[in-house]
């Protein structure tokens, strides 16, 4: 296992919600999943007695672009799953349980792809050699294989979400989203990542400035009006 909670104490950045609050919100969301196979799969990762949960809880979501800090993977996966859950109420043809499970698991390969090294986040050898999507696919594939009687169609639907969530071959997905559920997770994931870039840039913004530096993830600068001045004053007072 690559991520250890004690290794990243030097990282000063973090999510706006506390880990305890995010865990509470996660458990509320998990309780709404009704499919018995998916409940068992999610329990294997997020159950309080799961060996994976401690690692998932503290892992980063990226090296630099969004949620690149302790608990970032939990923050990102939870926010994507919450968005997917909310939108599923509007698009009733979407299999909500599959979409929510796929959203929670879509980035699980980052457990092996990233590691804390002192005060920094680095890609592991496995991350560089295999990539986060294949790592996530094979981890979930193995978990499914360990669950007796897991429905093959449900397995295929969730694994498709993991394989396609980057949305295109250009951005690292071996396949493009071909189902409603995979399409929904992809767009919520992309939105979460882009909005996370705004959070990162706002934290870096000098007092009084409204425009950030050019950001590769956004393809330009970010505009914040007067809000960053207040945020900067709050940071200085803390």
C-alpha positions in Angstrom: 0.0 0.0 0.0 1.4 3.4 -1.0 -0.4 6.0 1.1 0.1 6.2 4.9 -1.7 8.7 7.0 1.4 9.5 9.1 3.5 10.4 6.1 1.8 13.7 5.1 1.7 15.7 8.3 3.8 18.3 6.7 1.2 19.1 4.1 -0.5 22.3 5.3 -3.3 22.4 2.7 -6.5 20.5 3.1 -10.2 20.2 2.4 -12.7 22.7 3.8 -14.8 19.9 5.3 -13.2 18.0 8.2 -12.4 14.3 7.6 -15.0 13.5 10.3 -17.7 15.4 8.5 -16.8 13.8 5.2 -16.9 10.4 6.7 -20.3 11.1 8.1 -21.5 12.3 4.8 -20.0 9.3 3.1 -21.8 6.8 5.4 -25.1 8.6 4.9 -24.6 8.2 1.1 -23.6 4.6 1.4 -26.8 3.8 3.3 -28.9 4.9 0.3 -27.4 2.3 -2.0 -29.9 -0.6 -2.2 -28.3 -3.1 -4.6 -26.9 -5.9 -2.4 -23.9 -6.6 -4.6 -22.9 -3.0 -4.7 -23.4 -2.7 -0.9 -20.9 -5.5 -0.4 -18.5 -4.1 -2.8 -18.6 -0.6 -1.2 -18.3 -2.2 2.2 -15.0 -3.9 1.1 -13.5 -0.5 0.5 -15.3 2.0 2.8 -16.4 -0.3 5.7 -15.0 0.8 9.0 -13.3 -2.5 9.4 -11.9 -2.5 5.9 -8.1 -2.4 5.5 -8.5 -0.1 2.6 -10.5 2.5 4.4 -7.7 4.0 6.4 -5.7 4.5 3.2 -8.6 5.9 1.2 -9.5 8.3 4.0 -6.1 10.1 4.0 -5.0 9.7 0.3 -4.5 12.7 -2.0 -6.6 13.1 -5.2 -3.7 14.4 -7.4 -0.1 15.5 -7.4 -0.8 19.2 -8.2 -4.0 20.2 -10.0 -6.9 19.5 -7.6 -7.3 18.2 -4.0 -3.5 17.5 -3.9 -3.5 17.1 -0.2 -4.3 14.8 2.6 -7.9 13.5 2.5 -8.2 14.9 -1.1 -9.3 11.6 -2.6 -12.1 11.2 0.0 -13.2 14.8 -0.7 -13.1 14.4 -4.4 -14.8 11.0 -4.6 -17.5 12.0 -2.2 -18.3 15.3 -4.0 -18.5 13.5 -7.3 -20.8 10.8 -5.9 -23.0 13.4 -4.2 -23.4 15.3 -7.5 -24.1 12.0 -9.3 -26.7 11.1 -6.7 -28.4 14.5 -7.0 -28.5 14.6 -10.8 -29.8 11.0 -10.9 -33.0 12.2 -9.4 -33.6 14.3 -12.6 -32.4 11.7 -15.1 -34.5 8.8 -13.9 -33.2 6.4 -16.6 -29.8 6.4 -14.8 -29.2 3.5 -12.5 -28.5 5.5 -9.5 -26.8 2.8 -7.4 -24.4 1.9 -10.2 -23.6 5.6 -10.9 -23.0 6.4 -7.2 -20.9 3.2 -6.7 -18.9 4.0 -9.8 -18.4 7.6 -8.6 -17.1 6.5 -5.2 -14.7 4.0 -6.8 -13.7 5.8 -10.0 -10.3 7.1 -8.7 -9.4 4.2 -6.4 -6.3 3.4 -8.5 -4.8 6.6 -6.9 -4.2 4.6 -3.8 -1.4 2.9 -5.6 -0.5 5.6 -8.1 0.4 8.3 -5.6 2.4 8.4 -2.4 3.4 10.9 0.2 7.2 11.6 0.2 8.0 13.9 3.1 6.0 17.1 2.4 5.3 16.3 -1.2 3.1 14.0 -3.3 4.9 11.8 -5.8 3.8 9.2 -8.4 4.8 5.7 -7.5 6.6 3.3 -9.8 3.2 1.5 -10.3 1.5 4.8 -11.1 4.1 5.6 -13.7 4.3 2.1 -15.2 0.6 1.2 -15.2 -1.4 4.3 -14.6 -4.2 5.0 -12.1 -7.1 3.7 -14.3 -5.6 0.2 -14.9 -4.7 0.1 -11.2 -8.2 1.0 -10.2 -9.8 -1.4 -12.6 -7.8 -4.4 -11.4 -8.3 -3.6 -7.8 -12.1 -3.4 -8.2 -12.1 -6.5 -10.4 -10.3 -8.4 -7.7 -12.8 -7.2 -5.1 -15.7 -8.2 -7.2 -14.2 -11.7 -7.9 -14.0 -12.2 -4.1 -17.8 -11.6 -3.7 -19.7 -14.8 -4.4 -22.6 -14.5 -6.8 -21.8 -10.9 -7.8 -24.1 -10.0 -10.8 -21.9 -9.9 -14.0 -23.9 -7.1 -15.6 -23.5 -4.9 -12.5 -19.8 -5.7 -12.4 -19.4 -4.7 -16.1 -21.3 -1.5 -15.5 -19.1 -0.4 -12.6 -15.9 -1.4 -14.2 -16.9 0.5 -17.4 -17.2 3.6 -15.3 -13.7 3.2 -13.9 -12.2 2.6 -17.3 -14.0 5.5 -19.1 -14.2 8.2 -16.4 -11.5 10.4 -18.1 -13.8 10.7 -21.0 -11.5 10.2 -24.0 -8.5 8.3 -25.2 -6.6 11.6 -25.3 -6.9 12.0 -21.5 -6.0 8.4 -20.6 -9.2 6.4 -20.7 -8.8 3.2 -22.7 -12.4 3.5 -23.7 -15.0 6.4 -23.9 -18.2 6.4 -21.8 -20.8 4.2 -23.4 -23.5 4.2 -20.8 -25.7 6.8 -19.1 -24.0 6.1 -15.7 -20.4 6.4 -17.1 -21.3 9.6 -18.9 -22.7 11.1 -15.8 -19.7 10.1 -13.7 -17.3 11.5 -16.3 -18.9 14.9 -16.4 -19.3 15.2 -12.6 -15.7 14.1 -12.2 -14.5 16.7 -14.7 -16.6 19.4 -13.1 -15.2 18.5 -9.7 -11.7 18.6 -10.9 -12.1 22.0 -12.6 -13.8 23.6 -9.7 -11.1 22.2 -7.4 -8.6 24.1 -9.6 -10.4 27.3 -8.7 -10.0 26.5 -5.0 -6.3 25.9 -5.4 -5.7 29.1 -7.4 -7.7 31.2 -4.9 -5.5 30.0 -2.0 -2.4 31.1 -4.0 -3.8 34.5 -5.0 -1.9 37.5 -3.6 -3.9 39.9 -1.5 -5.8 42.4 -3.6 -5.4 40.5 -6.8 -8.4 39.4 -8.8 -6.8 37.3 -11.6 -4.7 34.2 -11.0 -1.7 33.2 -13.0 -2.2 31.1 -16.1 -3.3 27.7 -15.1 -2.8 24.7 -17.4 -5.7 22.8 -16.0 -8.1 25.6 -16.8 -6.4 26.8 -20.0 -6.3 30.4 -18.7 -6.4 32.6 -15.6 -9.2 32.4 -13.0 -11.2 35.5 -12.0 -12.3 35.9 -8.3 -13.7 39.5 -8.0 -13.4 40.8 -4.5 -13.8 37.5 -2.6 -10.1 36.6 -2.4 -9.3 39.7 -0.4 -11.6 38.5 2.3 -10.2 35.0 2.1 -6.6 36.4 2.3 -7.5 38.5 5.4 -9.0 35.5 7.0 -5.9 33.5 6.4 -3.7 36.2 7.8 -5.8 36.5 10.9 -5.8 32.7 11.5 
